[in-house]
Amino acid sequence: MKNYNRHIFDIIDTAEKAYWLGFIVADGYLNTNKNMLRIKLGNVDKEQLIKFIDFLGGDETMLKSEKHNITGNTQWYVSCYSKEIKDALVDLTVEQGKSGHEHVPSIPQHLYRDFIRGLWDGDGFIRENLTGIGLVGSYECLSFV
């Protein structure tokens, strides 16, 4: 069993917690049957997963990689098997297999910008040649932003 803070999302009371909650809403995958949170990113975003592991109080053994079955590109991921984390995220309205059904959790208003920063880092983009910016997500999340 990996050693990390399984109660980190019990109370969203810091900018860092709100940021990671936003990132999870954007880019996380919650499997409620397996009590598992997974964040999987491309090779260029590996450092983001290292920051997430540090936030959890975990260690480098939590970082895993695999080859994408179609492109062959390296993907990095962190999986947290924790009933406590799963329960806290469900209480914060994170759903299994959300994909277009993301919700805005009830968090203190002074942490909204940090939550939005996490959403943006997870699902925001800037087009080549700086011709535009965008954010992908549910109507609820986009309206909130």
N, C-alpha and C positions, 0 to 999 in steps of 0.2 A: 504494500500500500504506500503510495507516494505521500510525502509529508508536505502539506501546504494548508493554508487557512481555508477550511471548509465553511466558515461562517462569514466570509468576507462580504457577501451580498445580503446578509440578514437585515442590515440597516444601511440605507444609502445616505451617508452624512458627510461625505467628503467629495471634493472635485474629482479626485482620482477614481473613486467608486462610480460616480456618475458617468465619467468618461468611458470606463470599461463596460458599464451597462449599455451605453449607447453603441459601443463597438460590437457588443454581443448581439444586440437587437439587429444591427446591420449585417454582421458577418458570422455570427455564431450559429451553431446547430445544437439544439437541445433534443435529446432522446429521453423522454420521460420513462419509458419502459426499462431502460438500462441505467437510469440515474446518471446520464452522461452529458456533459457539455463539451463540444469540440469546436475549435477554431482552426480552420485550414486555410493557408495562404500560399501564394506563389513564392518562388525563390527570392524575388526582390523585396518581399515583405517579411522575411525571416526575423529581422531585428524586432519587429512589432511583437512577435510571439515571445521573444526573449524578455521584452518589457512586461508582457502579460504574466509570464512565469515569475518574474521579480515581484510584481504586484501581489501575486498569490502567496509569496514567500516560499516558492518551490525551488527546484534546482534544474540544471541542464538535462537531467535524465528524462524530464517531461517532454522535451522537444524531440519529435520523430519526423521522419521524412518518408516519402513514397514517390514513385513515378506516376504521373497522370496516365491513365490507361489509353488515352487517345493521342495526346500530344507528346508524351514521353518527357515532359518537363517535370522538374523536381517540385514537389509541393511539401510544405512543412506544416505540421499540425501539433496541437496540444489537446489532449483529452483529459478531462477531469471526471472521474467516476466518483460521484458524491451525491448522496441523497440530500444532504444539507444544501449544497449549491443548487441542485435541481429544484428543491422545494422553494428556496428563496427566489429563484428566477421565475418560477411559475406564479408565486405570489406577486411578482412585479410585472405580470402579464406577458412574459416571454412564453411563446407557444412552441410546441414541437413542429418542425418542418414548416415554419411560418411562411416564407416565400410569398410576400405580397399581403400578408395578414398581420404585419407587425403592429404592435400597440405602443402607445406612449405610457410608460409607467407613472404612477403617482410618486413624485419625488419633490423635495423642497424646491421652490421657485428659484432660489439663488443658485441652484445647481443645473438649471436648464441649459445654460450655455455650454457647460462641460458635457452634458448628455448629447447635445447637438454636435459638439466637436467629435465625439465618439462615433455618432451616426455618419458624420461627414468623412472621417478617416476610413470607415468601413465601406460605405456605399457612395461616396462622392467621387467626382472626377473632374479633371481639367482636360479639355481637348488639346490635341497637338496644335502647335502654333498659337496657343492661348486664344483660340477662336470662340471658346465658350466653356461654361462650367455647368455641372448638373449634379443632381442627387437622385438616386433610385430608392424607392421604398413604397410603403403603403400610402394610401391617400391620407390616413390618419397621421402618420409620421411627417409626411410632406406638408400637410396643413399646419402642423405644430411648428415646424421649422419656419 
